[in-house]
């Protein structure tokens, strides 16, 4: 029986580089394989559908929706509030997901659109968020500036007498 020779794996560590394009060619670096389906910045929105339905929709308040992102290391703040302050970088893809706090109710949530109320991080239509599915939209940061934006959403309640409510609020987006 031949003796097996141990194989030493060779791991090559790429040096830090400002030129991400040259480092991103290797598929083994999934964290840098950014795209609209794999955004660097992810914003999760959880909605208390019972509270939104009880209030009749419109401009919602504290305790009706909770926003969180994956950019705490960038300086994001006000996590789990309506007034999330997301800090992103120029050229970042930013994905927005919406879901119910209590999925057992069977209510349906959808993002209807985004409106910039101040600033212009999306560079007009160039990076403005677009719909990928009823509960997922993605945009791209174009300008290094600050913005307030309005998220408009819909809620369709589950049950025999389904009702539809439209609601919105205005979080912040900072680009550094």
N, C-alpha and C positions, 0 to 999 in steps of 0.2 A: 504494500500500500504506500503510495507516494506521500511524502510529508508536505502538508500545506504550508505555504509561506504566508505570514501575516502581511496584510496590505495596509499601508499607512495612507489614509486619505489626505489629499492635498487640498487645503482650503486657502483660497486666495481672497484676501481682504482688500477691497477697493478703497483707495484713499478718499477722504472727503473732497468733494469737488463742487464748485459753483455751477459747473456745466452738467446738469442732471441728464441731459440728452445723451451724453457720452456714457454715463453710468447706467442708464435705463435700458440699454440694448439687451442685457441679459435677462431672460425670463425668470431667473432664479432670485431676482430682487423684487418680489411681489409688492413690497411696500412703496416702491417707486413706479409701479405700473398704474399710474393714475389715469382715470377716464371718467366719463359721465356715469358709468356703472360702478366705478370704484373711486368715489370722491375722497379728497384729502380731509375735507371738513364735512361732518355729518351732524345735522340738527334733527333731533327726535322731538316730536310734539305729541304729548299725551293729553287727551281731552276727556274731561268729566262730562260725558254725554248727557247724563241725567240732569246735571246742573244747567248745561246750555239749553236743553229742551225746556226746563222749568222756567228759565228766564226769557224764553222766546227768541233767542238769538240776538243779532245786532252786535254792538261793541261789547265784547266779553270782559269780565273783570278777574281779579285775583282769585285763585282757587278753582277756576273753570278750565284752565289749560296749564300745562307745565312743559317748559322747553329745556332741553339739555343738549350740549354738543360735546364733541371729542377734542376740544381745543383749550382745555384748562391750562396746559403747558404754554400756550401762546398768550395767556392773560385773560381768557374769557371769564365772565362772571355772571352773577345773578342766575345761576343754574336753578332749575325747577321752579321758575317763575314765568310770568308772561313777558317780562322785560329782559329776556336773555340778551346778554352782550357777547356776541360772538366775535372773536379776533381771528382773522384769517390772513393769508398772504396773497400778493398779486399772483395771478394765474391759477390759483387753487380752484378746483371744482368744489362746489358746495351742494350737498344733497339734503333735501327736506323730506322727512317721513312723518306721516300723521297716523295715529292709532288711538283707540279708546283706552282709557284707564281700566275699564271693566269690559273686556271683550265678550264676557258671557251674556251681556245684554243683546248682542247681535246687531247693534246699531252700525250704520255705515257712515264713514267719514271720508271726505275728499277735499283736497286742496283745489280751489277754483282758480287761484291766480295770485300774482304779486304786483304791488304798485309801489314804486319808490316815492316816498313823501319828502325826503331831503337827501342830498348827496347823490353820488352816482357811481357806486362801486362796480356795477355791472357793465358800465360803458355803453349805456343805451341798450339797443337790441343785441349787441354783440355777445354779451354774456348773460342777458336776462334769463331767469329761470324758465325752463320749458317742462311740460308735463311728460313723464315717462310712463306713469300708471296713475290710477285714480288717487293713490295715496303717496306718490313719490314724484317730486319735481327736482330738477338739477339745473344749476347755473354755473357760471364761471366768473371769478373775480377778475376784472380788467383793470380798474383804477385803484391806486392806493389813496383811499379817502375814507370818510365815514358816511354811513347812510342809516336812515330810518326807513323801514319798509313796512307796508301793510300786507298781511297774509289774509286772504279771503278764503273761507272754507264753507263746506256744507255738511249738514248732519241729517241723515234720514233715519228716523227711529224705527226699530223693529216692532212688529206686532200687527194685530188686525187692522188698527187705524194708524197706518204709517203717517208720520208728519215729516216735513222737511223744514229745516231752519238754516239760515245763512248767518254766519258770524265772522268777525275779524278782530284784529289787534295789531299793534305796531311795535315790533322789537327792533333791536339795533344791530348793525354790522360794522365793525372796525377792521380796516386793512392796514397792516404794518409791513 
